[in-house]
Amino acid sequence: MRYIAAYLLLVTAGVSSPDEAAIRKVLDAGGVETDEDQLSKLLSELKGKDINDLIAEGSSKLASVPSGGGGGGGGAAAAASGGAAPAAEEKKEEKEEEKEESDDDMGFGLFD
């Protein structure tokens, strides 16, 4: 993932076809070690391909993937049994906890 992120960062910066040296430079700036085999494999897979076309193709494939939700069985049954008020309070508490955690990077970096 780190190699793809560096590649896309370079493309966004205006480099139409980033090479190994450019990607390595981005990764080194972030303090990330480079696995030459993985980097070479990525570049060989992307050689001669337009990144925008690949993103569009991937997006169309993702659109056909089910994303869950599953019919509302569990949540609807709990609400119907009269537990709606406590559930609303729990959701409110969860939102407050999420807000606190959003300030924390949880030890992950962009290129980890």
C-alpha positions as YAML, in Angstrom:
chain: A
units: angstrom
residues:
- id: 1
  name: MET
  ca: [0.00, 0.00, 0.00]
- id: 2
  name: ARG
  ca: [2.86, 2.37, 0.78]
- id: 3
  name: TYR
  ca: [4.22, 2.04, -2.76]
- id: 4
  name: ILE
  ca: [0.85, 2.78, -4.32]
- id: 5
  name: ALA
  ca: [0.40, 5.78, -2.02]
- id: 6
  name: ALA
  ca: [3.81, 7.15, -3.00]
- id: 7
  name: TYR
  ca: [3.06, 6.50, -6.69]
- id: 8
  name: LEU
  ca: [-0.28, 8.32, -6.47]
- id: 9
  name: LEU
  ca: [1.29, 11.19, -4.54]
- id: 10
  name: LEU
  ca: [3.82, 11.66, -7.33]
- id: 11
  name: VAL
  ca: [1.12, 11.45, -10.03]
- id: 12
  name: THR
  ca: [-0.90, 14.06, -8.15]
- id: 13
  name: ALA
  ca: [2.22, 16.26, -8.04]
- id: 14
  name: GLY
  ca: [2.43, 16.13, -11.83]
- id: 15
  name: VAL
  ca: [4.85, 13.25, -12.48]
- id: 16
  name: SER
  ca: [3.02, 11.28, -15.17]
- id: 17
  name: SER
  ca: [5.04, 8.08, -14.81]
- id: 18
  name: PRO
  ca: [7.01, 7.86, -11.53]
- id: 19
  name: ASP
  ca: [10.11, 5.69, -11.55]
- id: 20
  name: GLU
  ca: [11.76, 3.68, -8.77]
- id: 21
  name: ALA
  ca: [14.08, 6.52, -7.77]
- id: 22
  name: ALA
  ca: [11.20, 9.00, -7.36]
- id: 23
  name: ILE
  ca: [9.11, 6.57, -5.32]
- id: 24
  name: ARG
  ca: [12.10, 5.64, -3.19]
- id: 25
  name: LYS
  ca: [12.76, 9.34, -2.54]
- id: 26
  name: VAL
  ca: [9.17, 9.86, -1.32]
- id: 27
  name: LEU
  ca: [9.35, 6.80, 0.93]
- id: 28
  name: ASP
  ca: [12.76, 7.79, 2.30]
- id: 29
  name: ALA
  ca: [11.38, 11.24, 3.14]
- id: 30
  name: GLY
  ca: [8.71, 9.51, 5.21]
- id: 31
  name: GLY
  ca: [11.26, 7.26, 6.92]
- id: 32
  name: VAL
  ca: [9.94, 4.11, 5.25]
- id: 33
  name: GLU
  ca: [12.16, 1.23, 4.19]
- id: 34
  name: THR
  ca: [11.79, 0.14, 0.59]
- id: 35
  name: ASP
  ca: [11.42, -3.48, -0.52]
- id: 36
  name: GLU
  ca: [12.95, -3.44, -3.99]
- id: 37
  name: ASP
  ca: [11.09, -6.58, -5.13]
- id: 38
  name: GLN
  ca: [7.66, -5.19, -4.25]
- id: 39
  name: LEU
  ca: [8.46, -1.81, -5.77]
- id: 40
  name: SER
  ca: [9.70, -3.43, -9.00]
- id: 41
  name: LYS
  ca: [6.61, -5.63, -9.17]
- id: 42
  name: LEU
  ca: [4.29, -2.63, -8.75]
- id: 43
  name: LEU
  ca: [6.06, -0.65, -11.45]
- id: 44
  name: SER
  ca: [6.03, -3.60, -13.85]
- id: 45
  name: GLU
  ca: [2.27, -3.98, -13.31]
- id: 46
  name: LEU
  ca: [1.67, -0.26, -13.89]
- id: 47
  name: LYS
  ca: [4.01, 0.10, -16.87]
- id: 48
  name: GLY
  ca: [2.22, 1.53, -19.89]
- id: 49
  name: LYS
  ca: [-1.09, 1.95, -18.05]
- id: 50
  name: ASP
  ca: [-2.91, 5.18, -17.24]
- id: 51
  name: ILE
  ca: [-3.54, 5.44, -13.50]
- id: 52
  name: ASN
  ca: [-6.84, 7.28, -14.03]
- id: 53
  name: ASP
  ca: [-8.15, 4.42, -16.19]
- id: 54
  name: LEU
  ca: [-7.07, 1.90, -13.54]
- id: 55
  name: ILE
  ca: [-8.87, 3.86, -10.81]
- id: 56
  name: ALA
  ca: [-12.03, 4.09, -12.90]
- id: 57
  name: GLU
  ca: [-11.89, 0.35, -13.62]
- id: 58
  name: GLY
  ca: [-11.38, -0.45, -9.94]
- id: 59
  name: SER
  ca: [-14.24, 1.82, -8.91]
- id: 60
  name: SER
  ca: [-16.64, 0.07, -11.27]
- id: 61
  name: LYS
  ca: [-15.58, -3.29, -9.81]
- id: 62
  name: LEU
  ca: [-16.09, -2.04, -6.25]
- id: 63
  name: ALA
  ca: [-19.57, -0.81, -7.13]
- id: 64
  name: SER
  ca: [-20.67, -4.41, -7.67]
- id: 65
  name: VAL
  ca: [-19.38, -5.62, -4.28]
- id: 66
  name: PRO
  ca: [-22.04, -5.98, -1.56]
- id: 67
  name: SER
  ca: [-21.32, -3.62, 1.30]
- id: 68
  name: GLY
  ca: [-23.30, -5.22, 4.12]
- id: 69
  name: GLY
  ca: [-26.33, -3.97, 5.93]
- id: 70
  name: GLY
  ca: [-28.09, -7.31, 5.71]
- id: 71
  name: GLY
  ca: [-31.80, -6.65, 5.98]
- id: 72
  name: GLY
  ca: [-32.01, -4.96, 9.40]
- id: 73
  name: GLY
  ca: [-32.80, -8.10, 11.41]
- id: 74
  name: GLY
  ca: [-30.79, -7.50, 14.59]
- id: 75
  name: GLY
  ca: [-31.28, -3.78, 15.10]
- id: 76
  name: ALA
  ca: [-34.95, -3.80, 14.15]
- id: 77
  name: ALA
  ca: [-35.71, -6.64, 16.58]
- id: 78
  name: ALA
  ca: [-34.06, -4.79, 19.47]
- id: 79
  name: ALA
  ca: [-35.98, -1.59, 18.71]
- id: 80
  name: ALA
  ca: [-39.28, -3.47, 18.45]
- id: 81
  name: SER
  ca: [-38.75, -5.09, 21.86]
- id: 82
  name: GLY
  ca: [-38.88, -1.74, 23.60]
- id: 83
  name: GLY
  ca: [-35.15, -1.15, 23.97]
- id: 84
  name: ALA
  ca: [-35.11, 1.94, 21.77]
- id: 85
  name: ALA
  ca: [-34.45, 4.54, 24.49]
- id: 86
  name: PRO
  ca: [-31.35, 2.86, 25.97]
- id: 87
  name: ALA
  ca: [-30.03, 2.23, 22.48]
- id: 88
  name: ALA
  ca: [-30.26, 5.94, 21.72]
- id: 89
  name: GLU
  ca: [-28.28, 6.73, 24.88]
- id: 90
  name: GLU
  ca: [-25.63, 4.16, 23.94]
- id: 91
  name: LYS
  ca: [-25.26, 5.67, 20.49]
- id: 92
  name: LYS
  ca: [-24.80, 9.11, 22.01]
- id: 93
  name: GLU
  ca: [-22.04, 7.81, 24.29]
- id: 94
  name: GLU
  ca: [-20.35, 6.02, 21.40]
- id: 95
  name: LYS
  ca: [-20.25, 9.23, 19.37]
- id: 96
  name: GLU
  ca: [-18.57, 11.05, 22.24]
- id: 97
  name: GLU
  ca: [-15.97, 8.28, 22.56]
- id: 98
  name: GLU
  ca: [-15.29, 8.31, 18.83]
- id: 99
  name: LYS
  ca: [-14.71, 12.04, 18.95]
- id: 100
  name: GLU
  ca: [-12.03, 11.58, 21.61]
- id: 101
  name: GLU
  ca: [-10.32, 8.79, 19.66]
- id: 102
  name: SER
  ca: [-10.27, 10.76, 16.42]
- id: 103
  name: ASP
  ca: [-7.53, 13.02, 17.83]
- id: 104
  name: ASP
  ca: [-5.33, 9.98, 18.43]
- id: 105
  name: ASP
  ca: [-3.39, 8.49, 15.53]
- id: 106
  name: MET
  ca: [-3.38, 5.08, 17.27]
- id: 107
  name: GLY
  ca: [0.30, 4.59, 16.45]
- id: 108
  name: PHE
  ca: [-0.22, 4.31, 12.70]
- id: 109
  name: GLY
  ca: [1.56, 6.45, 10.15]
- id: 110
  name: LEU
  ca: [0.66, 7.10, 6.55]
- id: 111
  name: PHE
  ca: [3.38, 4.79, 5.25]
- id: 112
  name: ASP
  ca: [3.34, 2.03, 7.92]
...
